[in-house]
């Protein structure tokens, strides 16, 4: 059973160009559905890259911003061990 996928005109146009290029270079006619299936398969194989592509790009903080952040920190005088953290997280 086929399901519709909504996409904007620019994406549809790029998909059509990709479809035409595949036909020119391979001599094989492929459907847009086949192209999308192949793209999803490749995305599943490199899931981390796909997920990362949706992350917000962040520029490292300037030194002054880092100092401002650390200025608000105070020492409680208590040393925290890995076991303490594990106990809080995992019980």
C-alpha positions as CSV (number, residue, x, y, z in Angstrom):
1,X,0.0,0.0,0.0
2,X,1.5,3.4,-1.0
3,X,1.2,6.4,1.2
4,X,1.5,10.1,0.0
5,X,4.4,12.2,1.2
6,X,3.9,16.0,1.2
7,X,6.9,18.1,0.1
8,X,7.4,21.6,-1.1
9,X,7.8,22.5,-4.7
10,X,11.6,23.0,-4.4
11,X,12.1,19.5,-2.9
12,X,9.8,17.9,-5.5
13,X,11.8,19.6,-8.3
14,X,15.1,18.4,-6.8
15,X,13.7,14.9,-6.6
16,X,12.7,15.0,-10.2
17,X,16.1,16.2,-11.2
18,X,17.7,13.4,-9.3
19,X,15.4,10.9,-11.0
20,X,16.4,12.3,-14.4
21,X,20.1,12.2,-13.5
22,X,19.8,8.5,-12.4
23,X,18.2,7.6,-15.7
24,X,20.9,9.5,-17.7
25,X,23.8,7.9,-15.9
26,X,22.5,4.4,-15.4
27,X,20.0,4.0,-18.3
28,X,17.5,2.7,-15.8
29,X,14.2,4.2,-15.1
30,X,13.5,4.5,-11.4
31,X,10.4,5.8,-9.7
32,X,10.5,8.5,-7.1
33,X,9.2,6.0,-4.6
34,X,12.3,3.8,-5.3
35,X,14.5,6.8,-4.8
36,X,12.9,7.7,-1.5
37,X,13.1,4.1,-0.3
38,X,16.8,4.0,-1.1
39,X,17.4,7.3,0.6
40,X,15.6,6.1,3.7
41,X,17.7,2.9,3.7
42,X,20.9,4.9,3.5
43,X,19.7,7.2,6.3
44,X,18.9,4.2,8.5
45,X,22.5,2.9,8.0
46,X,23.9,6.3,9.0
47,X,21.3,7.3,11.5
48,X,23.8,9.3,13.7
49,X,24.6,11.6,10.7
50,X,20.9,12.1,9.9
51,X,20.1,13.0,13.5
52,X,23.1,15.3,13.7
53,X,21.9,17.1,10.6
54,X,18.8,18.3,12.6
55,X,20.9,19.6,15.5
56,X,21.3,23.3,16.0
57,X,24.8,24.4,14.9
58,X,26.5,26.1,17.8
59,X,29.6,28.2,17.7
60,X,31.9,27.8,20.7
61,X,31.4,30.3,23.4
62,X,33.6,33.3,23.6
63,X,36.0,33.4,26.6
64,X,34.1,36.2,28.2
65,X,30.9,34.1,28.0
66,X,32.6,31.1,29.6
67,X,33.9,33.3,32.4
68,X,30.5,34.8,33.0
69,X,29.0,31.2,33.2
70,X,31.7,30.1,35.7
71,X,31.5,33.2,37.8
72,X,28.0,32.0,38.9
73,X,29.4,28.7,40.2
74,X,30.2,28.2,43.8
75,X,31.8,25.3,45.5
76,X,29.7,23.4,48.0
77,X,32.7,22.0,49.7
78,X,31.5,18.4,49.0
79,X,33.5,16.1,46.7
80,X,31.2,14.1,44.4
81,X,32.5,10.7,43.3
82,X,31.4,8.6,40.3
83,X,29.7,6.2,42.8
84,X,27.6,9.1,44.2
85,X,26.5,10.0,40.7
86,X,25.6,6.4,39.9
87,X,23.7,6.1,43.1
88,X,21.6,9.2,42.3
89,X,21.0,8.2,38.7
90,X,20.5,4.4,39.1
91,X,19.5,4.0,42.7
